[in-house]
Amino acid sequence: MDKNQRTESKRHTIPTASATLDDGTLVELVYQPARRKTLLALFSAGRWTLQEGVRVGADRVLVPFSPTNNLIANEAVLLASEPCIYGTEEALLVDIEGFIHRYVDLSPTFEKIASHYVLLTWVHDAFSELPYLRLRGDFGSGKTRALLTIGSLCYKAFFASGASTVSPVFHTLDAFRGTLILDEADFRMSDERADIVKILNNGNVRGMPILRTMVNRQREFNPQAFQVFGPKIVATRSSYEDKGLESRFVTEEMGGRPLRADIPINLPDAFRAEAQELRNKLLLYRFHRRRDIKLDETLIDPGLEPRLNQILLPLLSIVRSSAVRRELRSAAAEAQTNLIAERGLLAEAQVLEILADLMAASDRPIIPVAEVAAGLNNRYGGEYERPITNRWVGSVLRRRLNLHTYKSHGVYVVPMTLRDKVELLCTRYGVIATKEAAGTLESKDVGTSGT
């Protein structure tokens, strides 16, 4: 073996889906189905090339994933085949909206949101937080068609279902860093105990990998961090119980109107070719715009809650049309109104309402928890199947509303020093406190259970 051969044998080949080199060169995996060949597309100094490998340093070579990889060969992950000229960004958006409009029936506002979300997926790594899209409706309402149509244009779209084994989902997201398209994403365990819900809970914020137990060849315990950050589009029949997860979605309600007559019942053969051409244009869009895109904090809406601003800002930052920005803000304001209305139906809101009324009418330094329980029993007792005890009300105050209580002269109380925090919570839950309402709180015997 000569010296050159020995040098080549020492180089490590690294299967690569995307990378940014030290000199700023962008590297992206592409797949050419007709040739059954994968390559790396490089973009540097305003020009792109296709290569079979890229040397990085003295001992590493970036290479494309194999074309026989099951995810690529079976189109479970959709890739561009090569960059393609798209004209202006406005023309590209028209093409995306036209494609979506041809194959799926969405509301006009969500059609624009979905089109801009497609653009967002191709530059998502410019942001630290991301929103998710959700199609919600019963079976036969067009959710799956919407997933296929929007998802086929997204950056390295990876298609899975709620019935999928979770391990390949973790590995695929970690390897390709693309867009998760998740159908039938309703889960019997819709909280932190469901693995896929962990992906949804952690995957919209950069730097929040999920640790999973792995064992190496020596059978040693070797936990591995899986990167799950990235855009996601899901279809569900209902909402999640986890309100934190719910707040990450921009949602379209499906099936609420008759299907447009021009929507094809079955996708035509041209669908795949059209989607491939748009992905190629979007790859060049990524090459052109990735360095320029950044979060525009001047677009923060002071009328929206921090979480809604957090998920809305990345979308607003890539939207250039002021009219579309107004539509996005209007949709966010409606979502906030619905969220506040839903919170207002919770037991926390009713407990908070009683406490706020008592604080509004009192000049004492404390409010006894027993008075809150008595007021709740008087105003809403008929709505509860369980007894309203001091202990339960104290638990709601501490654990759900995070309001500190302490013992004073043998009874638990809420200090009036928390009034500013209570008023802030009232805004969050849509509660309006009045002195007049406090006058209706006639005490009833609700027991002497402690808190």
N, C-alpha and C positions, 0 to 999 in steps of 0.2 A: 504494500500500500504506500503510494507516494505521499508527499507532505500535504498537497491539496486535498487528497481523499481523506487523510486523517483529520484535517481541519473541518471538512464538511461533516464528518461523522460526529464531531464534538458539538456541532450546532444543534440547538434545541428548536424543534418546530412547534409552533404554538397555534393550534386552530383558533381562528379569530372571527368574530362576527362584526365587531367595530372597534376602532381605536383612534386615538389622536396622538400623533408622534410629537417628539420634542420640538421639531421645527414647525409645528402647526398643521402638518398634513393630516387630512381626514381620511380614514380608511373604513370602507364598508363592504360587507359580504354581498355578492350578487350571485344569482343562479340563472343560467340560460337553459330553459327546459328542452328546447329543440336539440341542443348539443349535449344535454345532460352533463353540464359542466358548471362548476363553481369557480369564481374568481374574486379577487379583491379589487374594488374600485378605489382609486386614490385621487384626491383633489388637493392640488397645491398650486399657488401662484396663479389662480384663475383658470387652471386647466385640469382635466381629468384624464386618467389612463386606467386600463384594466391590466392587472398583473397576476401571476400565479403565486407570487410570494414577495415578501418585503423584509429585507434585512434590518434588524434593529440591534445596533451594537455589534460586538464582535462574535457573539455566540448564540444569537437568537434570530429566528426567521418566523415572521407571521405568515401563516398559510390559511387558505379558506377551509371551512368545514367541507367534508367529503360530500359529493353529490349523491352518494348512496346513503347518506344519513337519513334515517326513516322520517324524521320530521320534515326534511327538505323534499325528499323524493315523493312523499305522500301529501305534500302541500298542507301539512299541519302548521308549518311556519311559511308565510308568504314573503318573498323577497323581490326586489327589483332585479331586472336582468342587465341593465346598463343605464347610465344617466341619459336623459332625453330633454331636449329644449322645450320650454313651456311658455315662452313669451314673457308676459308680465305676470305679477302675482295676482292681479285682478282677473286676468284671463284664466289662470290656473284655478282660482276659486270658482269661476263660472263653470269650468269643466267638472270640478268636483260636485258642485250643487246639481248640475245637470245629470250626472251619473246617479247620484242618490235619488233625485226626483223621479228618474225613469223607473227605478226598480223597487222603491218603497214609499209608502204613504205616511208622511210625517207632517206635523203642523209646520206652517211657514217659519215660525221662530226657531223651532228645534232643528229644522233643516239647515238653517244658517249656523246654528250652534254646532251641529254635527260636522258641517263642512270645515269650520274653523278648528274644530277639535282634531280633524284629520291632519291639518297643518301642524297643530300643536304636537301631535305624536312624533312628527319628524324632527322636531327641535326640542323635545321635552327635556333633554339633559341640560338645557340652559337654565332650568328652574329647579328650585329646591322643594316645592310643593306642587301637587297636581290635583285637578278634579278628576272624577270618574264620570262617564256617561252611563245612564241606565235606561233600558226599555222595560216598562212594567205593564203587565196586562195578563189576561187569561190565555189559555191555549187557543190557537187559531186567530190571535189578534195581530200577527205579523212581527212578533219579537225576533224570531229566528231569522226571517228575511232581512230585517233591519241590521242585525248583527253581521250577517254575511255581506251585506252591501257596504255598510260603513267600515267594517273590519277589513275587507279586502283591499282597502286603500291605505290602511294604517301602517306605521313603521314596524316592520318585522312582526306582523300580526301572528299571534299564536292562538289557535282555536282549541278550546277545551269545553267540557261540560261539568256541571256540578257532580256528575257521577264518576268523573275521572279520578284515578288514584292520585293522591296528592304529591307523591314523590317526584314523578316526572314534571309536574307543574313547577315545583321548586327548582329543579335542575334546568329546565328550559328557560325560565325567566332569568336565572343566574348566568346561563351561557349566552343567550341571545340579547338580553336587555331590551326586549321589544314590547309590544302592546298585547296584553292578555285580553282575549275575547272569550267571555265565559257565559255559556248558555245554561239555562235551568239552574240558576244560582240561588235557589231557595234551599235552605238547610234546616233540618230539624233542630240542630244546635246552632242557633244564630248568635253566638256570643264568642268570648275569647277561647272557648274550648274547641271550636271547629277550626281545623287547620287551614282550610281555604279562606275562612273569614279572617284568620291571622294575616294572610297575604293581603287581603283587602284593607285591614286595619293598619298595617305597617307600610303598605306599598305606595302610599301617596306622598310620603316624606322621605327625602334623601337621607342616607345615613342611618336607617333603621333596619338593618338586616335581621333575618330570622335565624336563630341558632338551632341546629338539628343534630341529634346524636349520630355520630359516625364512628366506625371502628376500622382502623387501618389493617394492613396485612399481618402485622404482628399482634393483632387482636387487642390493640391498645385503644382506650377511650380517646377519641379525637373529634370533639365538636367542630362543626363546620358552619360558617356564616354564609347564608344564601342571600344574595341581593335581589330584592323583589320590587324595588322602586321602578315605577314606570306607569304609563297610561293604561287604563283598563276600561273596557266596555262590557257591561253585564246585562243579562235579561233575567227578570224575576217575575213571579206572579203576585207577590205581595211585598210589603216593607219588612225591614229588619227590626227586631226588637231593640237592638243596640242603636240608640239615638246618635251616638258619636259616629258610627259607621254611616248612618243615614245622611248625616250632614256632609259627607264627602261626594254625594251624587248630584249631577244635573239630570233630572228625570223627565222622560216623555211617557205620558200615559197612552198606551196603545189600545186600539179597538174601540175608541169612543165615538167613531163616526163611520159611515159607510165607506168601503174601500173605493178609491178612485177607479173609474172604468178603464183607464189606460195602464194600470199596473198589471204586468204579465203574471199569470198564475204560476208558471214555471219559468225559471231563469233561462234565457236563450244561450246558445253557444257563444254569442258575441260577448257575453258578460265577462268571461275570464280574460279575453284579449283586451277589452276596454280597461279592466282593472289593472292588468299588467302595464299597459301604456301609461296610465295615471301614476302607478307606483314609480315608473321610470322617471316621469317628470318630477315627482315629489322627491326622488333621490337627488336630482340636480338642485331642487329647491333647498334641500338640507345643505348641500355643499355651498350654495350661494349665501344662505341666510344664517347658518348656525353661529357664525362668529358675531353677527350683528344683534341677534335677539337677546334681550335681557328683560328682567322684571322692571316694569314702570310703576313705581310706588306713587306717582302723582295721580294714578287712576283709582286710588282707594276711595271708596264711597263711605263717608262718615255715618250714613244712615243705616249701614249694614253691620251685622255682628262680625267680630273678627274672623270667625271660621269661614263665613260666606265670602268675605273679602279675600281670605287666604286662597280659597279654591277658584275664585273668579279672576283674580289678578293675572295669572298666566294666560288665560284666554283673552282677556282684554289687552294684554301686552302684545299679542300678535294680530289683533284686529285693527285695521286702519280706517275702516268706515265708522264715522260718528253715529250714523243711523243704527248700525249693528251693535255698537257699544250701548246705545240707549235700550235696544231690545234685550241685550244681555242683562243690563242692570234692572230692567223691568221684571224679567224672569226671576232674578235673584231676590228682588223685593217681594214678589209673590211667594217664593219659596220660604222667605223669612216669615211672612204673615202666616202661612200654613204651619210652620214650625212652632211659632208662638201659640197658635190656636191649639195645636196638639199638646203642647206643654200645659196649657190652661186646663186640660181635662185630667191631668194627673193629680194624685193625692198631694204631691208636693205643692202644687199651685194652691190648693184649697187650704192647706196648713199655713202657707205663706200669706194668703189673703187674710186669714184670721189674725195672724201675728201682726201684719202691717196695720190692720184696722185698730188693733189694741194699742200699738205704738203711736198711731196718729192721734188717739184720744187721751193718751196718758202723759202725765208729767212726772211719773215715778222713774227711778233709775233702773228698774227691772220689770220684766213681764213674767209672771209665773207660768211654767209649762202647763200647769193644771188649768189655768184660764184659757190657754190656747186650745186645750183638749175640750173644755166645756163649750167654748164658742164653736168649735168644729162640729161637735155633737149636736148643738142647737141648730146650726145652719145646714149641715149636710149629713147628719146622722142617718137619715132615712135611705141614703145612697149606699151605705156600707153594710155588708153582711157580717163583718167582724165587729167586735166591740171596740169603741174608740177609747183607749186608755192613755193615761199620762205617759206610760212607758213607751207605747207605740209612737205617740206624737213626738216624744223626745228623740226617738230613733230617727224619725223622718227629718227632724231639724238638724241633727248632727250628721247623719250618714248620707242623706240625699241632698240637703241644702247646705251642708258644711257650715252650720251656725253653731258656735260654741255655747254650751249650757254649763252652768255650775250650780253647786248646792249652796243655798243661803237660808239660814234658820230652818234647816230640815226639809226644804223643798227645792226642787230644781227650777232655775230661772234663766231667762234670756236677757242679757244686759242691754240697755238702751244704747250703749256705745256701738252696737252692731246696726244701728238704724240706717246708716249710709249703705251698708252691704245689703240690708233687706230691701231698700229702695232700688238698688241695682238689680237684685233678683226679681223684683216686681216687674221691671221693664223686660227682663228676659222671659218671664212667664206670662206677660200680658195682664198683670194684676194691677188694679187701681184701688188704692187705699183711701178711705174717707173717715172722718170723725163720725159722720152720721151713721155709717154702716156699723161702727163700733157700738153704737147705742142699742143695736138689736141683739147683741151677744149676751143673752140671759143665761146665767150659769145653770147647768144641770148636773146632777150627781153622776159622775163618770167613774167613780171608784177612786181608790187611793193608791193604785199601782205606782211604783217608783219608776224613774227613768234611768 
